[in-house]
């Protein structure tokens, strides 16, 4: 089982920098033990003009049988025939075995970590990847459909069943060559880690729930928008329906953070018509954060959850006020949380300040015990990014399970859209919005949620409150009834 990764050098940057990025010295041949054999890393060529790193995986068929005993070693988990357990393509054709070896041997490169050449780790490289024998259930057309949307130029040559008997036709294997000058090495490795087992459509180990996390980590930044997302998710998770559904739901939530924020900012920063003030009014995004902070202060919240925190703008604002003793941001996108950590400068934050902030990855479509015990939770411009059938799951996770004393929900008021001169009639404010509610629709939804879960609710405008169409943003303030009654009793 064999794979090579090559890059070209320039006058300023030698190709041998690939050794730094892979954390493997070009002058050494290295050997690594795996559960199913030995992985070897060596460099057939390493000079300033061109550098090629090779990964050779020697699979022990006996170890594969012993470790796979009772786990279903054939496609879809069906047991192989007795002889097929020992005589098969696993030692020769790229599969999940090679993907696991990639992850183990090049773990730092897969994460984009390179202390020696950090600037090279984040730069696109001229890359060429070659896999001599790749099982492709779906043929060359599927290979192209998987890799081309990611920025690869793909060459997938079918391998004949027998060169002496061409009439027998082609096998299910292809010789794969990928070329790109637009991708970083980490991106390339993550593509291979996911798509090699997808094309083989079989895994050498039992697929459990932690595979969903592996898929979303490796697919962060590209899988949510891939045109073959459903096929990739289903095959990677061995067609296990429950896992595929969980991954799909989390990918849909990730689109909130992955979507281009420029469209939102263009609308949020627009100036209302007929404004004669000398100074440009504050952007709607700033007014929205100010309204949320004011509401949190009014309810006396000290420990606050920002649900769907995105890139951390609200978390940053809350940390400026010492009365908020703990601020936790949760988002389904690892990429968004990474940007939030940079925005907040967590690596340079003092110990006392760092103690006040938490960022963690999670899905709002599932109950999560980490969300319990907070005074308040904020869902700022989140609900409209979910498909309507998914709202009940979010509702229960927040109002039924976490049950903070106060919940703030903001969402666009679709009636106000007619006031945006730059927004075409009938269009939503952001390409990822699945819906936008009128004031009546929002009040109906919020009232029903409050009734089901024992909250009271009041509504507040955010931004200029137009007498005809209302404010641009509408906010609902939910208060747990038991907490309200306690406050009223103390006042009495």
N, C-alpha and C positions, 0 to 999 in steps of 0.2 A: 504494500500500500504506500503510495508515493505522491508527494506534492511539492512543488517548487514555487518560490516567491522571488521575483527579480525586480530590480530597479536600476535606473540609469543615473549617472552623476552629471554634474556640471562643473565648470571651472571653479566656482566658489564652494560647491557642496559635493564632496565625493560620495560615490555610490555606497562605499563601505560604511556609511552612517547607518545602513540597514542593520549592521551588527549591534549598534547601540540600541536601536529601536526594538530589536528582538531580544536584547539582553543575552546574546549568544556570540562569542568571539569568532570572527571568520577564520582564525588560524587554528581552531580546535575542532575536532570531531567529538561530540558529546553524546552520551548515552543516558537514557532515562527509563526507569522501570515503570510499567503500567500493570494494571490488573490482568491484561490479556497478552502481554508480551513486552518487547522493548522498543522504545522510540529513539531514533538516532537523528541528530541535527548536524549537518555539515554544509560546507560551501563549495560547490563545484567551481565557482568563479568568484573572485573577490578582488577587485581593483577599483581605481578611482572612476573608471568609465562605466563599469557594470558590476553588479553584485547579485549573486543568486544564492538563496538559502534553500536547502532541501530538508524535508521532513520525511523520513522513512520509518514506517511502522511495521515491525515484524510481529505478526499475530501468531500466537500459539493455539492451534485449533483444539488441542486437548484442554487447555486452560479455559477456552471459550465454552466448551461443553460442560466442564466441571462447574464453572461459576454460573452457567446459565441453566443448570439442571432444575427442572420443574417450573421454569419461568416462561416457557414458550419461546422458542428461538426462531420460529419462522415468521413470515410476514403476517402482521395483525395479531401476533402472539400465538398462532397455531403451532403445535409441536411439529418438528421436522421428522421425516423418516429417519430410521436409525443410522443409515449410511450417510445421509445428507448432513448429519450433525458434525461429521468429520471431514467430508469432502464437499466444500462449498466455496463461494467467492469471497468470504470474509477476509482471508489474508491478502487479497489482491486488489479488490475494488474499494474505492472510497465509500465510507459509510459513517454511521454514528461513532464507530471506533476511532476513525480519523478525527472527527470533530472533537471528541473527548480528549484525544492526544493534543490537538491544537490548543485547547483550553488549558491543559495541564502544563505543557511545555512553554507556551507563549502567554502565560497568564497576565503578566505585566503589560505586554504589548496589546493584548486584547482590551485592556482597560485604558489604553492610551497613556500609560505612565512611562516616563523616561527622564530620569534625573540628569543624565549626562547630556542629553540633547532635547530639552523640553520644547524648544521652538520647532524642531523637526517633527515631533510627535503630533502636533496640531496642524501641520502643513500637508496639503495634498502632495502626493508623490507620483511619479511615472511608474506604475506598477504593472507587472505581468504575472499572472498565476496560471500554472499548468497542472492538470490532473490527468495522467495518462489513461486511467480506467475509472470511469464514474458511472454507476448504475443510474439510469434515467427513466423512471417509470412515467412515461408521457413523451419520451423522445426528445430530440433536439429542439422542437418547438417550445416545449415546456421549459427547457433550460434557458432559452432566450427570454421567455416570458417572465422568468424569475429574476434573472440577473440584469437585463437591459434597463428596466425602470430605475435601477440603482446607480446607473452611470457607467456600466461596463460595456465594452465592445466584446461580443461573444462569438467564439468559434467553437462549435460543437459538432465534431465529425463522428458519425455512427461507425461503430466497429463491426465488421462483418463476422458472421458466425464462423465462417471458415474461408480463408483467402483462396483456397484451391477450389472451393465450390461456391462461387458467387450467387448461384441460383438459390442457395439456401436463405439468402437475404441477410438483413442486419440483426445483430444482437440488441439487447436492451442497454448496452454500454456505449458511452461516447468518450472521445478524447476531447477534453475541455481546455480551452485557453481563454483567459479573461485579460483584458487590457483596459486601463483607465489612467488618466492624469488628473482626475478630479477628486479622488478619495484619499483619506489618510490611511495609514497602515491599520490602525485600530478598526476603522470602518470596514476595511476589506476582510479582516479576520472575523469580525462579527457576522458579516454576510456568509462567509464560508461555514462558520460554526452552526448557523441555523439551516442553511440551504443544502448542505451535503446530505444530512439525514433525511431532509424533505424529499430530495430527488430519489434517494434509495428507497424511501417509504417503508423502512423497517428499522427498529432499534434493537440493540443487543442487550438492553436492560429494561427492567420494569419501569413504566412511566407512572410516576406518582404526582401529587399536587405540587411538589416543589419544582417540577418541570415548567409550570406556568411562570414562576418567577424567573427561571433561567431564560425562557423565551423572551419575556418582556425586557429583561436587562440587555440581552444581546440585540433585541429588535428596537431598542429605544432610539427614536429619531428617524426610523425608516419604515418599520413594519406597519404602523397605524395607517399610513397613506399608500401602502403598496397595493396595486390593483389585484394581486393574487393573495391578499391577506387571508381570506377564508381558507384557501387551499393550504397555505403555509402553516397556519395555526392548526388545522385539522390533522395534517400529516405529521407535524412535529410532535403533537401530543397523541400520536398513534390512534387517532380517530376516537378518542375517549370523549364522549359527548359532554359530560359534566365539566371536564377540564377545558375543552374547547370553548364552551359557553362562558366560563369564568374568564378566560383570556380575552375573548371577544369583547366582553363588557368592560374590562379594564382598558382595552385599547380604545374603545369609544370614548371613555372618560379622558384618556390621554390626549385626545385631539384638542381639548380645551387649551392645554399648555403648548401643544405643537403648532397650533394654528398661528398664522401670521398676525401679530398684535397690531401691525400698522393700520389695518382696516378699522379696528376698534378706535385707535387713537385719532384717525382721520375724522371719524364721526364725533367722538367725544370732545375733540378740541375745536369743533366747528363753532362759529359765533352765531348766536341766535339772530334772526333777521330783525331789522329795525332797531338794533342796539346803537344808542347814541353816546354811550359812555366814552370818555376819553381813553380810559385804560381798557385793555382787552380783558374780558372776564376770565376767571380761573377755569381751566378745563374741567369738563364734567367728571373725569376720573378723580381729580383732586377734590371736587365738591363731594363726591360719593364717599371717599375715604374720610373726609372731615365729618360728614353726617354719621358715619359708622362709629368713629371715635367718640363723638359727642354722645351718641346713644349708649355706648358702653360705659362711659363715665357716669351717665345719669342712672344707670341701673346698678352701679357699684361693683361692677365686675373686676376681679383681680387676675383670675386665671382665664385666658381667652384662647379659643380654637379658631384658626382661620382655615376653613374647609375648602379645598381647591385653591390653595394659596398661590399657585402659579409661580411667578418669579419674585415673590416676597415683598411687594410694595407695601401692602397693609401691615405685614409683620414689622417692617422697618419703621413705619409710622408709629405703631403701638409701642415699640421699644424706646421711643423718645420720651414717653410718659412713665415716671417711676411708679405710678399707682398700679400699673399692670405688671404684676410680679412674675407672671409666667405667660409666655406667648408661644403657642405651638402651631406650626404650619404643616398641613398634610396635603399631599398631592399624589396623583397616580403616576406622574411622569418623573423619572429619575433626573432627566435632563433639566426640567424646570426647577427641581430642588437644588441641583448643582449651581444653576444660575442664581437662585435665591441665596445660597451660601456665599457666593462671590459678592453679591450685592450687599449682604450684611457684613462681609469681611469677617466671617466666623474664625478663620485661621489667625486673625490678628486681634480678636476681641479679648478684652480682659476677662479674667476668671469670673468676676462678680457679674458682669454683663452676660457672659456666655451661659451662666447658670439659669438666666431668665428665658432663654430661647431654645426651642426644639424644632427640628425639621424631620419629618419621617414620611416614608412612602406608604400609601394605602389607597384603597378604593372605597368611595362613599356608597357603593352599591352593596356593601357587606357590613355586618355588625363588627365592631372593633372595640375591644375592652380598653384600648389606649385612649379612647375618646371620652371615657367616663370620668366624672369628678370635676369637670370644668364649670366655671360660673357662667360662661357665655360662649356661643358658637356663632360664627359668621359664614354665611353663604353669599358671597358678593359676586354677582353676575356669573352664577354657576348653573342654576337649574335650567336655563334656556339652552344649554349645550347638551342636555340629555334628551334622548327620545322619550316621548310622553309615557310609554309603557314602563320605562325604568324609574320614573319618579316615585312610585310606591316603595321601591327598595331603598332609595335614598331617604325617603320620609321616615321609614321605620328605623333605619340605622341611626338617624340623628334624633328624631323626636321620641321614638319608642324605646331605643336601646341606650344611647348616650345620655339623653334627657338633661341637658344643661338647663339652668334656671332661666336663661334668656337665649333666644335664637333670633338673629337678624338675617333677613333675606332681602336682597336687592335684585331687581330685574328690570329690563327695559320696558317702558310704556309704549306699546306699538302705536297708540293714537298720536303720540308726539312726533312720529316719523315725518309727518307732512311738513313739519317746521324745518327739517334739514334740507336745505336747497341742494346739497351735493348728493343726496340719497335718491336714486330713481324710485318712482312710484311702485309700490308693491314689493320692494326689496327689504330684506331684514338688514339690521345694522352690521352684522358680521356673517361671513360666509359659513361659519360653523354653527350658527344658531339654528336649532331644530324648530323653534317656534318663538314668537314674541306675543305676550299677553296684553289685552286691553286692561284697563283698571278694574272693570267688573270681573273679568276672567281671573285676574290675580286675587282679588278679594274672595271670590268663590272658592278657589283652591286653598288659599290660606285659612279661610274660615273652617273648611272641612277638616284640614289637618289639625287645627287647634282643637276642634271638637273631639276628634278621635283620640287625641293624646293628652287631653287635660291641660291645655294652654289657653290663655287669653291672647288676643291679638289686636293690635292697633296699626294704623297705616299712616305713613308720613311721606311727603313729597321730597324729592332730592333734585335740586336745580330749580330754575324758574317755573313757577306753577301757572301755566297758561290757563286763562279762564275757560277756554273752549276745549282744549285737548289734554289739559293736565300737565304734570311735570315730565321731563325726559326719563327720569328713573323713579321707580316706585319702591318703597321700602316697607316691609312688614316687621313689626317688633312683637315677637312671641314671648310671653311670660308664663312660666309654670304656675298654675292656679294655686297650688299649695303654698308656693313662695309668696304669691300676692296676698293670700289670706294672712300669712304670718306677719307681713309688713303692716297690713291694715290693723291686725290685732294689737301690735306693738304701738301703733299710732294712737289707737283708742285708749 
